[in-house]
Structure formats: C-alpha cells, structure tokens
Amino acid sequence: MSWLVWVSFVALFIGLWHEVNRFPITNKSILKLSEKLDELEAENRLLQNKVESLSEESIAFQ
C-alpha cells in the first residue's frame, strides 16, 4: 500500500476515536442504535416464526 492509503487509514481511525471518546453522546447513541438493532432482530425472528406457523395452519385447513 502506498503511504497515502496508510495516512488515510490513520486519519480515519483518529477521527473515529475522537468522536467516540470526546463526545459521550455519540458513544451513547451508537450503543442505543446497537441495542435497537438487537431488539429489531429479535422481533423479526418472532414475526418469522408467527408467519411460518400461520402458513402451516393455512395449509392444514386446505
């Protein structure tokens, strides 16, 4: 890799580190987004199970 790519990666890392450490609200919002994503994934699995059971029930009635 060229030195320009390495400098870009270092600058990106420093920028992310600065955002997370200097601004606690950013860190909290990232954690909240992660928690919300976990909740949505759990809800999605639950809905998938319900759809599958309804599909099986509809097939049984036919």
C-alpha positions as CSV (number, residue, x, y, z in Angstrom):
1,M,0.0,0.0,0.0
2,S,1.1,3.5,-0.7
3,W,1.8,5.9,2.1
4,L,-1.3,7.9,1.2
5,V,-3.5,5.0,1.9
6,W,-1.9,4.4,5.3
7,V,-2.2,8.1,6.2
8,S,-5.9,7.9,5.2
9,F,-6.5,4.9,7.5
10,V,-4.7,6.5,10.4
11,A,-6.8,9.7,9.9
12,L,-10.0,7.7,9.8
13,F,-9.0,5.8,13.0
14,I,-8.1,9.1,14.8
15,G,-11.4,10.7,13.7
16,L,-13.5,7.7,14.9
17,W,-11.6,7.6,18.2
18,H,-12.1,11.3,18.7
19,E,-15.8,11.1,18.1
20,V,-16.3,8.2,20.5
21,N,-14.1,9.5,23.3
22,R,-14.6,13.2,23.1
23,F,-18.3,13.2,22.6
24,P,-20.0,10.8,25.0
25,I,-23.4,11.4,23.4
26,T,-22.0,9.9,20.1
27,N,-20.9,6.8,22.0
28,K,-24.3,6.6,23.8
29,S,-26.2,6.9,20.5
30,I,-24.1,4.2,18.9
31,L,-24.9,1.9,21.9
32,K,-28.6,2.8,21.6
33,L,-28.6,2.0,17.9
34,S,-26.9,-1.3,18.6
35,E,-29.5,-2.2,21.3
36,K,-32.3,-1.2,19.0
37,L,-30.9,-3.3,16.2
38,D,-30.8,-6.3,18.6
39,E,-34.4,-5.7,19.5
40,L,-35.5,-5.5,15.9
41,E,-33.6,-8.7,15.1
42,A,-35.4,-10.5,17.9
43,E,-38.8,-9.1,16.8
44,N,-38.0,-10.1,13.2
45,R,-37.3,-13.7,14.3
46,L,-40.6,-13.7,16.3
47,L,-42.6,-12.5,13.3
48,Q,-40.9,-15.0,11.1
49,N,-42.0,-17.8,13.4
50,K,-45.5,-16.5,13.5
51,V,-45.7,-16.3,9.7
52,E,-44.4,-19.9,9.4
53,S,-46.9,-21.1,11.9
54,L,-49.7,-19.3,10.1
55,S,-48.6,-20.7,6.9
56,E,-48.6,-24.2,8.3
57,E,-52.1,-23.6,9.7
58,S,-53.4,-22.4,6.4
59,I,-52.0,-25.4,4.6
60,A,-53.7,-27.6,7.3
61,F,-57.1,-26.0,6.6
62,Q,-56.9,-26.6,2.9
